[in-house]
C-alpha cells in the first residue's frame, strides 16, 4: 500500500556537480524515508521532460539508479514512475525488476505504462508505434512480467512479444513477485488494464478530475469482478515548499523563471493547468491540500516530486512528515465512514 511516495525526476541542481549527483539523490531519498515516505520513484526516461528542463539536462538510467538507492535505503519501496513499455523487452524488464527486488531485500515495484515521449524515441532510435499498439503491448507485457514474477516459467505467444519456458532465477523475494503499478489516466484502455492486472494505479491528472477518475476505476474494477479497495490508488503531484506561503511562491516563480516564464504573465488557462497538479506552500498547507484534493476524493495516497526543493533534504523531509500525517488521518476518517 503506497500512501506517500517521493519521486526524484530531476538530476540538475545548482552547485552540484556530476561527481556529487548520486550522493545528493541518496541523501534526499534517505531523509525522505526517515520522514515517512514509504516509496521512492524515479522516471524511466533518457531525455529530460519539457516541463522539467531541456532534453540534454542530466538524466540517469532508472534501474541502475534504483539499484544504487537500494543500498542507501532500508524500508521504502523502489520503482519507476513509470517504465515505458516500448523501452524494454518485457521478459528482460521482469528480470531487471526481480534483480532490484533481490538487491533491495524485497522492496521493488514494477511501475509501467504505455510510453508517450516521442522525441526521446526518435532521438534514440526506439520505435514509437501508435497508441493503440502501445496499449496492446502493455497488456502483453503485463502477462509476461506477472508470470515470470511468480516463477511460472511462462510460454506466451502474443502479437508483439513471446517467451518460451521463460526462466527467472533467483526468483523475487516478495511472495507472488513485486507489485505492479500502472501509470496514466486513459479511461478506455489504461484504467481498465489497471483494474484487471495491476496492484496499484498512479493517476496523472489534475486535482479537479480525481473524483471522476476514481469513479471510472471503481466501474472498471466492478466489471472485472474485483473489489476496488484492492487496487491501491495514488495521484502524482508537484510540491513547492517554503517556510511561508510567500517564500514558497517565490520558489515557484524561480522555477518558472529558469524556463523563461513569469507567473504574472501567464494566462488564466496556463495558471489553472499548473495549479491543478502543483501544490505551493508550507509543509502543513501542502498536507492539507493533499488531504482535500486526493484522500477526500477516494485515493489512498499521493506521490510527490519537488521541482524547487529537490536537493533540499530538510524541505523534502518536512513535507513528507506533514503529508504522511494528513494522509493517515484522512484515510482513518474514510475508513470509519464506510
C-alpha positions as CSV (number, residue, x, y, z in Angstrom):
1,X,0.0,0.0,0.0
2,X,1.5,3.3,-1.1
3,X,0.5,6.2,1.0
4,X,3.2,8.8,0.4
5,X,5.7,8.4,-2.3
6,X,8.8,10.5,-3.2
7,X,9.6,11.0,-6.9
8,X,13.1,12.1,-8.0
9,X,12.6,13.3,-11.6
10,X,15.4,16.0,-11.7
11,X,19.2,15.4,-11.8
12,X,20.4,19.0,-12.3
13,X,20.9,21.0,-9.1
14,X,22.7,24.4,-8.6
15,X,26.2,23.8,-7.2
16,X,26.0,20.0,-7.5
17,X,28.5,18.5,-10.0
18,X,28.0,15.2,-11.7
19,X,30.5,13.7,-9.3
20,X,28.3,14.5,-6.3
21,X,24.9,13.8,-8.0
22,X,24.3,10.3,-6.7
23,X,25.3,11.3,-3.1
24,X,22.8,14.2,-3.3
25,X,20.0,11.9,-4.5
26,X,20.8,9.2,-2.0
27,X,20.8,11.8,0.9
28,X,17.4,13.1,-0.2
29,X,16.0,9.6,-0.6
30,X,17.2,8.5,2.8
31,X,15.9,11.7,4.5
32,X,12.6,11.2,2.8
33,X,12.4,7.6,4.0
34,X,13.1,8.6,7.6
35,X,10.4,11.3,7.4
36,X,7.7,8.9,6.3
37,X,7.9,8.5,2.6
38,X,7.0,4.8,2.0
39,X,8.3,4.7,-1.5
40,X,11.0,6.3,-3.8
41,X,10.4,6.6,-7.5
42,X,12.4,7.7,-10.5
43,X,11.3,8.4,-14.1
44,X,12.2,5.9,-16.7
45,X,13.3,8.4,-19.3
46,X,16.6,9.1,-21.2
47,X,16.0,12.7,-22.1
48,X,14.7,15.3,-19.5
49,X,11.0,16.1,-19.9
50,X,9.9,19.5,-21.3
51,X,8.4,20.9,-18.1
52,X,11.5,20.0,-16.1
53,X,14.3,21.2,-18.3
54,X,15.9,20.9,-21.7
55,X,16.2,17.5,-23.3
56,X,20.0,17.5,-22.7
57,X,19.8,18.0,-19.0
58,X,21.1,15.2,-16.8
59,X,19.1,12.0,-16.9
60,X,20.2,8.9,-15.1
61,X,19.2,5.4,-16.2
62,X,16.4,4.4,-13.9
63,X,17.1,0.8,-12.9
64,X,20.9,1.4,-12.3
65,X,19.9,4.3,-10.1
66,X,17.3,2.3,-8.2
67,X,19.9,-0.4,-7.5
68,X,22.2,2.3,-6.0
69,X,19.4,3.7,-3.9
70,X,18.6,0.2,-2.7
71,X,21.9,0.3,-0.8
72,X,21.1,3.7,0.8
73,X,17.5,3.0,2.0
74,X,16.1,0.3,4.2
75,X,12.3,0.3,4.1
76,X,11.0,2.4,1.2
77,X,9.6,0.6,-1.9
78,X,11.6,1.4,-5.1
79,X,10.2,1.7,-8.6
80,X,9.9,3.7,-11.8
81,X,7.0,6.1,-12.4
82,X,6.8,4.6,-14.9
83,X,8.7,2.4,-17.4
84,X,7.5,2.9,-20.9
85,X,6.6,-0.4,-22.4
86,X,8.4,0.4,-25.6
87,X,11.8,0.7,-24.0
88,X,12.5,-2.8,-22.9
89,X,11.6,-6.4,-23.9
90,X,9.1,-7.3,-21.1
91,X,11.0,-10.5,-20.2
92,X,14.2,-8.6,-19.7
93,X,12.2,-6.0,-17.7
94,X,10.9,-8.7,-15.4
95,X,14.5,-9.8,-14.8
96,X,15.6,-6.2,-14.1
97,X,12.8,-5.7,-11.6
98,X,13.4,-9.1,-10.0
99,X,17.1,-8.2,-9.6
100,X,16.1,-4.9,-7.9
101,X,13.8,-6.9,-5.6
102,X,16.7,-9.2,-4.5
103,X,19.1,-6.3,-4.1
104,X,16.7,-4.3,-2.0
105,X,15.5,-7.1,0.2
106,X,12.1,-7.4,-1.3
107,X,11.2,-3.7,-2.0
108,X,10.8,-3.5,-5.8
109,X,7.7,-2.3,-7.6
110,X,7.1,-2.6,-11.3
111,X,5.8,0.7,-12.5
112,X,4.8,0.6,-16.1
113,X,2.8,2.5,-18.7
114,X,2.3,2.8,-22.5
115,X,5.0,5.4,-23.1
116,X,4.5,8.8,-24.7
117,X,7.7,10.9,-25.1
118,X,8.1,10.7,-28.9
119,X,11.2,13.0,-29.1
120,X,13.1,10.6,-26.9
121,X,12.1,7.6,-29.0
122,X,13.1,9.4,-32.2
123,X,16.5,10.5,-30.8
124,X,17.5,7.1,-29.5
125,X,16.1,5.1,-32.4
126,X,13.3,3.4,-30.4
127,X,10.2,2.5,-32.3
128,X,7.2,4.6,-31.3
129,X,4.1,2.9,-32.6
130,X,0.5,4.3,-32.5
131,X,-1.2,4.5,-29.1
132,X,-3.5,1.5,-29.7
133,X,-0.4,-0.7,-30.4
134,X,1.4,0.6,-27.3
135,X,-1.6,-0.3,-25.2
136,X,-1.7,-3.8,-26.7
137,X,2.0,-4.1,-25.9
138,X,1.4,-3.0,-22.4
139,X,-1.2,-5.7,-21.8
140,X,1.0,-8.4,-23.3
141,X,4.0,-7.2,-21.2
142,X,1.9,-7.5,-18.0
143,X,1.0,-11.1,-18.8
144,X,4.7,-11.9,-19.2
145,X,6.0,-10.0,-16.2
146,X,3.4,-11.2,-13.8
147,X,4.0,-14.9,-14.8
148,X,7.8,-14.5,-14.5
149,X,7.5,-12.9,-11.1
150,X,5.5,-15.9,-10.0
151,X,8.2,-18.3,-11.3
152,X,5.7,-19.9,-13.7
153,X,8.3,-20.3,-16.5
154,X,5.7,-19.0,-18.9
155,X,5.3,-19.7,-22.6
156,X,3.4,-16.9,-24.3
157,X,2.8,-16.1,-27.9
158,X,1.4,-12.6,-28.3
159,X,1.2,-10.4,-31.3
160,X,4.2,-8.3,-30.2
161,X,6.1,-10.4,-27.6
162,X,6.8,-14.0,-27.0
163,X,8.6,-16.1,-24.4
164,X,9.2,-19.9,-24.2
165,X,9.6,-21.5,-20.8
166,X,11.0,-18.2,-19.5
167,X,13.3,-18.8,-16.5
168,X,13.6,-16.1,-13.8
169,X,16.1,-17.1,-11.1
170,X,16.7,-16.1,-8.5
171,X,13.0,-15.5,-8.0
172,X,11.8,-12.3,-6.4
173,X,11.9,-12.2,-2.7
174,X,8.4,-10.9,-2.4
175,X,5.9,-13.7,-2.4
176,X,4.0,-13.5,-5.7
177,X,6.5,-11.1,-7.0
178,X,6.9,-7.3,-6.9
179,X,3.6,-5.3,-7.0
180,X,2.6,-3.9,-10.4
181,X,1.7,-0.3,-10.7
182,X,0.2,1.1,-13.9
183,X,0.5,4.8,-14.5
184,X,-1.7,7.1,-16.6
185,X,-5.3,8.3,-16.8
186,X,-6.9,7.0,-20.0
187,X,-10.4,5.7,-19.3
188,X,-10.8,3.5,-22.4
189,X,-7.6,1.4,-22.0
190,X,-5.2,2.4,-19.2
191,X,-7.7,2.3,-16.3
192,X,-9.3,-0.9,-17.5
193,X,-5.9,-2.6,-17.8
194,X,-5.0,-1.4,-14.3
195,X,-8.3,-2.8,-12.9
196,X,-7.6,-6.2,-14.5
197,X,-3.9,-6.6,-14.0
198,X,-2.3,-4.2,-11.5
199,X,-1.9,-3.9,-7.8
200,X,-1.7,-0.1,-7.9
201,X,-2.5,2.7,-10.2
202,X,-1.0,6.2,-10.3
203,X,-3.2,8.9,-11.8
204,X,-1.6,11.6,-13.9
205,X,-4.4,14.1,-13.8
206,X,-5.5,17.5,-12.5
207,X,-7.0,17.6,-9.0
208,X,-10.3,18.6,-10.4
209,X,-10.6,15.3,-12.3
210,X,-9.6,13.0,-9.4
211,X,-13.1,12.2,-8.2
212,X,-14.2,11.3,-11.7
213,X,-11.2,9.1,-12.4
214,X,-11.8,7.2,-9.1
215,X,-15.4,6.6,-10.2
216,X,-14.2,5.3,-13.5
217,X,-11.7,3.0,-11.8
218,X,-14.4,1.7,-9.5
219,X,-16.6,0.8,-12.5
220,X,-13.8,-1.0,-14.2
221,X,-13.0,-2.9,-11.1
222,X,-16.6,-4.0,-10.7
223,X,-16.7,-5.0,-14.4
224,X,-13.6,-7.2,-13.8
225,X,-15.2,-8.7,-10.7
226,X,-12.7,-7.1,-8.4
227,X,-13.1,-5.2,-5.1
228,X,-12.0,-1.6,-5.9
229,X,-10.4,-1.5,-2.4
230,X,-7.8,-4.0,-3.5
231,X,-6.4,-1.5,-6.1
232,X,-4.0,1.0,-4.5
233,X,-4.9,4.4,-6.0
234,X,-2.4,7.4,-5.9
235,X,-2.0,10.7,-7.5
236,X,1.2,12.3,-8.9
237,X,1.7,16.0,-8.0
238,X,4.5,18.5,-7.6
239,X,5.1,20.3,-4.3
240,X,7.0,23.6,-3.9
241,X,7.8,24.1,-0.3
242,X,8.6,27.2,1.7
243,X,8.6,28.2,5.4
244,X,5.9,30.7,4.5
245,X,3.4,31.0,1.6
246,X,5.4,34.0,0.3
247,X,8.6,32.0,0.3
248,X,7.0,29.1,-1.5
249,X,5.5,31.4,-4.1
250,X,9.0,32.9,-4.7
251,X,10.4,29.4,-5.1
252,X,7.7,28.6,-7.7
253,X,8.5,31.8,-9.6
254,X,12.2,30.9,-9.6
255,X,11.4,27.5,-11.1
256,X,9.3,29.2,-13.8
257,X,12.0,31.8,-14.5
258,X,14.5,29.1,-15.4
259,X,12.1,28.1,-18.1
260,X,11.7,31.7,-19.3
261,X,8.2,32.2,-17.7
262,X,6.7,34.7,-15.3
263,X,3.8,33.7,-13.1
264,X,2.3,37.2,-13.5
265,X,2.4,36.9,-17.3
266,X,0.7,33.5,-17.6
267,X,-2.9,33.5,-18.8
268,X,-5.6,32.0,-16.7
269,X,-5.7,28.7,-18.5
270,X,-2.0,28.1,-18.0
271,X,-2.1,29.1,-14.4
272,X,-5.0,26.7,-13.8
273,X,-3.2,23.9,-15.6
274,X,-0.1,24.4,-13.3
275,X,-2.1,24.7,-10.1
276,X,-4.2,21.6,-10.8
277,X,-1.1,19.5,-10.3
278,X,1.2,21.8,-8.3
279,X,0.9,22.4,-4.5
280,X,2.7,25.5,-3.3
281,X,3.0,26.4,0.3
282,X,4.3,25.4,3.7
283,X,4.6,21.7,4.6
284,X,1.4,21.9,6.6
285,X,-0.7,23.7,3.9
286,X,0.6,21.2,1.3
287,X,-0.5,18.4,3.5
288,X,-4.0,20.0,3.8
289,X,-4.3,20.2,0.0
290,X,-3.3,16.6,-0.4
291,X,-6.0,15.6,2.1
292,X,-8.6,17.7,0.4
293,X,-7.7,17.1,-3.3
294,X,-6.7,13.4,-3.1
295,X,-7.6,11.5,0.0
296,X,-11.1,13.0,0.4
297,X,-11.8,12.1,-3.3
298,X,-11.2,8.4,-2.7
299,X,-7.4,8.0,-3.3
300,X,-5.2,6.0,-0.9
301,X,-2.2,8.3,-1.2
302,X,0.0,10.7,-3.2
303,X,3.4,10.7,-4.9
304,X,5.2,14.0,-4.8
305,X,8.1,15.5,-6.6
306,X,9.8,18.7,-5.6
307,X,10.8,20.9,-8.6
308,X,12.2,23.7,-6.5
309,X,13.4,21.7,-3.5
310,X,14.6,18.5,-5.0
311,X,18.1,18.7,-3.5
312,X,17.0,20.1,-0.1
313,X,16.7,17.0,2.1
314,X,15.3,19.1,5.0
315,X,12.5,20.6,2.9
316,X,11.6,17.2,1.4
317,X,11.6,15.6,4.8
318,X,9.4,18.3,6.4
319,X,6.8,18.0,3.6
320,X,6.9,14.2,3.8
321,X,6.3,14.2,7.5
322,X,3.3,16.6,7.3
323,X,1.8,14.8,4.3
324,X,2.2,11.4,5.9
325,X,0.2,12.5,8.9
326,X,-2.5,14.1,6.9
327,X,-2.9,11.0,4.6
328,X,-3.0,8.8,7.7
329,X,-5.7,11.0,9.3
330,X,-7.7,11.2,6.1
331,X,-7.6,7.5,5.5
332,X,-8.7,6.8,9.0
333,X,-11.7,9.1,8.6
334,X,-12.6,7.5,5.3
335,X,-12.4,4.0,6.7
336,X,-14.5,4.8,9.7
337,X,-17.1,6.4,7.4
338,X,-17.5,3.3,5.3
